[in-house]
Amino acid sequence: MRGRVLIVDDDLQMGEMLQKRLTKAGFDVQICSSGTSAVAILARDDVEVVVTDLNMRDMDGLQLCERIVANRPDVPVLVLTAFGSFESAVAAIRVGAYDFITKPVEVETLALALDRAVQHRALREEVKRLRKAVGDVTVFEEMLGDSTPMQEVYRLLSRIAETDASVLVTGESGTGKEVVARALHRRSPRRDRPFVALNCAAMPEALLESELFGHARGAFTDARTAKTGLLVQADGGTVFLDEIGELPLGMQPKILRALQERTVRPVGATEERKIDVRIVAATNRDLEQAIEERRFREDLYFRINVIHLELPPLRARGNDVLLLAQHFVERFSRRLARPVTGISPAAAERLVSYAWPGNVRELQNCVERAIALTSFETIAVDDLPERIRNYRSSHIVLAGDDLSELVSMEEVERRYVLRVLEAAAGNKLVAARVLGFDRRTLYRKLERWGIHVAEGRGD
């Protein structure tokens, strides 16, 4: 069923006609002939949407709407108004109606409005639940989420935290790879020893070698004092090598030897030093592809990839989006000293629909921005960035039997190719593999459709 609907109309013939056609469209429809009867039904039954006529004898639609808003604010109300009656429509919205539909009623239009109202109610209830649930939700250290993909991540982390096995964390940018590394460290026997993080893409090769291994005094110009490298600083603890896919080829055999032999030799030194560290590496690159292209050593890959953990993108985590958003609302409302308590249902709908190419990091940025801008206690649609307000999914939906709504196979293919490219974050090599094309074929199709897609990772 698409939703439980109560139709209130003292014109019994009209009510029965709407009941018949909406039932055929998949709704569970109940009818009554007065506002008084509607109030009684709402007191005992679980109704998701009310559709009421404006002009009725005992209680008109505006009075009924006011009663429902006062006593059942969780139930959206659609008011049926006469065609061209702008004043009636405005009056309906002022007393709290969710929407209004003009007569004569187009059942298809009414069905779409009911779908939106049912979703609005569900999101509103979900937002209320999330405000209560943020403190009780499943948390693995600083990782938050109840979705099935995250439950799988928690289970794997719990199994490997107590071991010393090297872990390779992969996933799109912004999915929280360093959060995972810190969680592993805090759950491990090494928790009282140092956690040291290094971004392998953040510095040139010469400086990277000195940063990791240290250097002796006089090893190079300006090396006036000896420096202890990060691998030694982390002795007994955990080293997090972020963006390891960007590691220069010249550094890869040196790191491999240090990890295999558990020794390091500072630049310019003659003696080696024993180290005891656990390695957690992370990348958003396809390392197997990098190995094929001779940009990453296979032996180093197998050394760091004892256990592989793939983090799901935010778009695959369902209502974790709203859970995380509410968590960020509470965090940033305190930090920015703003009296913001939650997210409006309409804004929640936009957040759930958006694809989040920047993942959790983008959501965090979005909520912080919204709290800084909003003038209300809840984040509204207008407080969201334009790209989220105006986002249109490329998902393919085929529903109904209306030939005018169906599209050609060429259009189906075009939409599906765009959907795969979106899921692959613009990486045409990955998209071509999924689609079963070679990359040249994909480029030809995009050129034929006049579509330009920014180069993604690995292109």
C-alpha positions in Angstrom: 0.0 0.0 0.0 1.2 3.5 -0.8 -0.4 4.9 2.4 -3.5 5.1 4.6 -5.8 7.9 3.5 -8.9 9.4 5.1 -11.2 11.3 2.7 -13.7 13.7 4.3 -16.5 15.0 2.0 -20.2 15.4 2.6 -20.7 14.6 -1.1 -20.9 10.9 -0.7 -20.7 10.2 -4.5 -17.5 12.3 -4.8 -16.0 10.5 -1.8 -16.8 7.0 -3.2 -15.4 7.9 -6.6 -12.1 9.1 -5.0 -12.0 6.0 -2.8 -12.4 3.7 -5.7 -9.8 5.3 -7.9 -7.2 5.8 -5.2 -7.7 2.2 -4.0 -7.0 1.1 -7.5 -3.8 3.3 -7.4 -2.6 1.4 -4.4 -3.8 3.5 -1.4 -5.7 2.2 1.6 -8.7 4.6 1.6 -11.4 5.3 4.2 -14.1 7.8 3.7 -16.4 9.8 6.0 -19.0 12.5 5.4 -18.3 15.1 8.2 -15.5 16.8 10.1 -16.9 15.4 13.4 -16.6 11.8 12.1 -13.1 12.5 10.9 -12.0 13.7 14.3 -13.4 10.5 15.9 -11.6 8.3 13.3 -8.3 10.1 13.8 -8.6 9.5 17.6 -8.7 5.7 17.1 -7.1 4.9 13.8 -3.6 5.3 12.3 -4.2 7.5 9.4 -1.2 8.9 7.4 -3.0 11.6 5.3 -6.3 13.4 5.4 -8.0 14.8 2.3 -10.8 17.1 3.1 -13.3 19.1 1.0 -13.3 22.8 1.9 -17.1 23.4 2.0 -18.9 21.0 4.4 -22.0 21.6 6.5 -21.1 20.8 10.2 -17.4 21.7 10.1 -15.7 23.2 7.1 -12.3 22.0 5.8 -10.4 24.9 7.4 -11.9 24.2 10.8 -11.1 20.5 10.5 -7.6 21.3 9.4 -7.1 23.5 12.5 -8.4 20.7 14.7 -6.0 18.1 13.1 -3.0 20.4 13.3 -3.7 21.1 17.0 -4.4 17.5 18.0 -2.6 15.3 15.4 0.2 17.5 14.0 1.8 14.3 12.6 -1.0 13.9 10.0 -0.7 16.1 6.9 -3.9 17.5 5.5 -4.7 18.1 1.8 -7.6 20.6 1.2 -9.7 20.4 -1.9 -10.5 24.0 -3.1 -12.5 25.4 -6.0 -10.6 26.1 -9.2 -9.1 29.6 -9.2 -9.9 30.2 -5.5 -6.6 31.7 -4.5 -7.9 33.1 -1.3 -9.1 29.6 -0.2 -5.8 28.1 -1.0 -3.9 30.8 1.0 -6.3 30.3 3.9 -5.7 26.5 3.9 -2.0 27.0 4.1 -2.3 29.5 6.9 -4.2 27.1 9.1 -1.5 24.5 8.6 -2.6 22.4 5.5 0.2 20.5 3.9 -1.1 21.2 0.4 -4.2 22.1 -1.5 -5.7 20.5 -4.7 -8.0 22.4 -7.0 -11.3 21.0 -8.3 -12.1 19.3 -10.5 -9.8 16.8 -9.0 -7.2 15.1 -11.3 -6.7 11.7 -9.5 -3.2 11.4 -10.8 -2.3 14.8 -9.4 -4.0 13.9 -6.1 -2.1 10.6 -6.0 1.3 12.3 -6.4 0.4 14.9 -3.7 -0.6 12.0 -1.4 2.8 10.2 -2.1 4.6 13.4 -1.1 2.5 13.8 2.0 3.1 10.2 3.1 6.8 10.6 2.6 6.7 14.0 4.4 5.0 12.3 7.4 7.5 9.4 7.4 10.5 11.8 7.3 9.0 14.0 10.0 8.6 10.9 12.2 12.1 9.8 11.3 13.5 13.2 12.2 11.7 13.1 15.6 13.0 9.6 16.2 16.6 10.6 15.3 16.6 13.4 17.9 15.9 10.8 20.5 18.0 8.1 19.0 21.4 9.9 18.4 22.5 9.1 22.0 21.5 5.5 21.8 22.5 4.5 18.3 25.1 1.9 17.6 28.5 3.6 17.9 32.0 2.1 17.3 34.3 4.6 18.9 33.5 7.8 16.9 31.8 5.9 14.0 28.0 6.5 13.9 25.4 4.5 12.0 22.8 1.8 12.1 22.7 0.8 8.5 23.4 -2.8 7.4 26.7 -1.8 5.6 28.0 -0.1 8.8 27.0 -3.0 11.0 29.2 -5.2 8.7 32.0 -2.7 9.2 31.6 -2.8 13.0 31.6 -6.6 13.0 34.9 -6.8 11.1 36.5 -4.1 13.2 35.6 -5.9 16.4 37.2 -9.1 15.0 40.5 -7.6 14.0 41.0 -4.8 16.6 42.8 -7.1 19.0 45.2 -8.5 16.4 48.4 -7.0 14.9 47.5 -7.7 11.3 48.0 -4.9 8.8 44.8 -3.4 7.5 44.1 -1.7 4.2 41.1 0.6 4.4 39.6 1.6 1.1 36.6 3.8 0.1 35.7 7.1 -1.5 37.1 10.3 -0.2 35.3 11.5 2.9 34.0 8.1 4.1 36.1 8.3 7.3 39.1 6.2 6.8 41.2 7.9 9.4 38.3 7.6 11.9 38.5 3.8 11.3 42.2 3.8 11.8 41.9 5.6 15.2 39.0 3.3 16.2 41.2 0.2 15.5 44.0 1.8 17.6 41.8 2.6 20.5 40.3 -1.0 20.5 43.8 -2.6 20.3 46.3 -3.6 23.0 48.4 -0.7 21.6 45.8 1.9 22.8 48.3 3.4 25.4 51.0 3.8 22.8 51.2 6.5 20.1 49.0 6.8 17.1 50.9 8.5 14.3 49.2 9.6 11.0 51.0 10.5 7.8 49.5 11.7 4.5 51.7 10.2 1.8 50.5 12.7 -0.8 51.3 15.7 1.3 55.0 16.1 0.8 57.8 15.4 -1.8 59.7 12.1 -1.7 62.9 13.5 0.0 61.0 15.0 2.8 58.7 12.0 3.1 61.7 9.7 3.7 63.1 11.9 6.4 59.6 12.2 8.0 59.1 8.4 8.1 62.6 7.2 8.9 64.2 10.3 10.5 67.7 11.5 9.6 71.1 11.8 11.2 72.8 15.2 11.9 74.5 16.5 8.7 72.7 14.0 6.5 71.8 16.8 4.1 71.9 20.6 3.9 70.1 22.2 7.0 70.1 18.9 8.9 71.8 20.6 11.9 70.3 18.1 14.4 69.2 14.5 14.2 65.5 13.8 13.8 63.5 10.9 15.0 61.2 9.5 12.3 57.5 8.8 12.7 58.0 5.0 12.6 60.3 5.3 15.6 58.0 7.8 17.3 55.1 5.3 17.0 57.1 2.4 18.4 54.7 0.1 20.2 51.7 1.9 18.6 50.0 2.3 15.3 51.0 4.1 12.1 48.3 5.3 9.7 49.6 5.8 6.2 46.9 7.8 4.4 46.7 8.1 0.6 49.2 5.3 0.3 48.3 5.0 -3.4 50.2 8.3 -3.9 53.4 6.9 -2.4 56.3 7.6 -4.8 57.7 4.5 -6.4 61.1 5.2 -5.0 59.8 5.1 -1.5 57.9 1.9 -1.8 60.7 -0.6 -1.5 62.1 1.3 1.5 58.8 1.1 3.3 58.4 -2.5 2.3 61.8 -3.4 3.8 61.0 -1.5 7.0 57.7 -3.3 7.5 59.1 -6.7 6.7 62.3 -6.4 8.7 60.8 -4.2 11.4 63.8 -2.0 11.4 64.5 1.5 10.1 67.7 3.3 9.2 67.5 7.1 9.4 68.7 9.0 6.3 72.5 9.4 6.6 72.8 7.0 9.6 74.8 3.7 9.6 72.9 1.8 12.3 69.4 0.4 12.1 66.8 0.6 14.9 64.2 -2.0 15.7 60.5 -0.9 15.6 57.2 -2.5 16.6 54.3 -0.8 14.9 51.0 -1.9 13.5 50.3 -0.5 10.0 46.9 0.8 8.9 46.9 2.1 5.3 44.2 3.9 3.4 43.5 4.9 -0.2 40.7 5.9 -2.5 42.7 4.6 -5.4 42.3 1.2 -7.1 45.6 -0.3 -6.1 45.2 -3.4 -8.2 44.8 -1.2 -11.3 47.9 0.8 -10.1 49.8 -2.5 -9.9 48.8 -3.3 -13.5 50.0 0.2 -14.5 53.3 -0.3 -12.6 52.6 2.6 -10.3 52.4 0.5 -7.1 54.5 -2.5 -6.1 52.6 -5.8 -5.8 54.8 -7.0 -2.9 54.0 -3.9 -0.9 50.3 -4.3 -1.7 50.2 -7.8 -0.2 52.2 -6.6 2.8 49.7 -3.9 3.8 46.6 -5.7 2.6 46.5 -8.6 5.1 43.0 -7.5 6.0 40.9 -5.4 3.6 38.1 -3.2 4.9 35.9 -1.4 2.3 34.0 1.6 3.7 30.6 2.1 2.1 29.8 5.5 0.5 27.2 7.6 2.3 24.7 7.2 -0.5 24.6 3.4 0.3 23.9 3.9 4.0 20.2 4.8 3.9 18.9 6.8 6.8 22.4 7.0 8.3 22.4 10.3 6.4 19.7 11.8 8.7 21.3 10.2 11.8 24.7 11.7 11.0 23.0 15.0 10.1 21.2 15.2 13.5 24.5 14.4 15.2 26.2 17.2 13.4 23.3 19.6 14.2 23.9 18.9 17.9 27.6 19.3 17.6 27.7 22.5 15.6 24.7 24.2 17.3 26.8 24.0 20.5 30.0 25.1 18.9 28.4 28.0 17.0 26.1 28.9 19.9 23.0 28.7 17.7 19.6 27.5 19.0 19.1 24.9 16.2 17.5 21.7 17.3 16.9 19.7 14.1 16.1 19.4 10.4 12.8 20.2 8.7 11.1 17.2 6.9 11.5 19.0 3.6 15.2 19.5 4.2 15.5 15.9 5.3 14.0 14.8 2.0 16.7 16.7 0.1 19.4 15.2 2.3 18.2 11.7 1.7 17.8 12.2 -2.0 21.3 13.7 -2.6 24.1 11.4 -3.8 26.8 12.8 -1.5 29.9 12.5 -3.7 31.9 14.0 -0.8 30.4 11.5 1.7 30.4 12.2 5.4 32.8 15.1 5.1 30.5 16.9 2.7 27.5 16.2 4.9 29.3 17.7 7.9 30.3 20.8 5.9 26.6 21.1 4.7 25.2 21.0 8.2 27.7 23.4 9.6 26.9 25.9 6.8 23.2 25.5 7.3 23.4 26.1 11.1 25.5 29.3 10.4 22.9 30.6 7.9 19.5 29.5 9.4 17.2 31.9 11.1 15.0 29.2 12.6 15.2 26.4 15.1 15.2 23.8 12.4 17.3 23.7 9.2 15.1 24.5 6.2 15.5 23.7 2.5 16.7 27.3 1.8 19.6 26.8 4.3 21.1 24.0 2.2 23.7 24.5 -0.6 22.2 25.1 -4.0 23.7 21.8 -5.4 21.6 19.9 -2.8 18.4 22.0 -3.1 18.4 21.5 -6.9 19.8 17.9 -7.1 18.0 15.6 -9.5 18.9 11.9 -9.2 19.7 10.0 -12.4 18.0 6.9 -11.1 15.8 5.1 -13.6 12.2 4.7 -12.5 9.8 2.8 -14.8 6.3 2.8 -13.4 2.7 2.9 -14.7 1.2 2.0 -18.1 1.0 5.5 -19.5 2.8 5.3 -22.9 3.5 9.1 -22.7 5.7 8.5 -19.5 7.8 5.7 -21.1 11.1 6.3 -22.9 13.1 4.8 -25.7 15.8 2.2 -25.2 18.4 4.9 -26.2 17.1 7.1 -23.3 17.2 4.1 -20.9 20.8 3.4 -21.9 21.7 7.1 -21.5 20.2 7.3 -18.0 21.8 4.0 -16.9 25.3 5.0 -18.2 25.0 8.3 -16.2 23.8 6.4 -13.1 26.9 4.1 -13.3 29.2 7.0 -13.8 27.7 8.7 -10.8 28.2 5.6 -8.7 31.8 5.3 -9.9 32.4 9.0 -9.0 33.2 9.9 -12.6 35.8 7.2 -13.0 35.3 6.1 -16.7 37.5 3.1 -16.4 35.5 1.6 -13.5 32.2 2.6 -15.2 33.2 0.9 -18.5 34.0 -2.3 -16.6 30.6 -2.3 -14.9 28.8 -1.5 -18.2 30.8 -4.2 -20.1 32.2 -1.6 -22.6 35.8 -0.8 -23.3 36.6 2.8 -22.4 36.6 3.9 -26.1 33.0 2.8 -26.5 32.0 4.7 -23.4 33.7 7.9 -24.7 31.9 7.5 -28.0 28.5 7.2 -26.4 29.1 10.2 -24.1 30.3 12.3 -27.1 27.1 11.2 -29.1 24.9 12.3 -26.2 26.8 15.6 -25.8 27.7 14.8 -22.2 30.9 15.9 -20.6 31.9 14.1 -17.4 34.8 15.5 -15.3 37.7 13.1 -15.1 37.4 10.8 -12.1 40.0 9.0 -10.1 42.0 6.5 -12.2 41.0 8.0 -15.6 
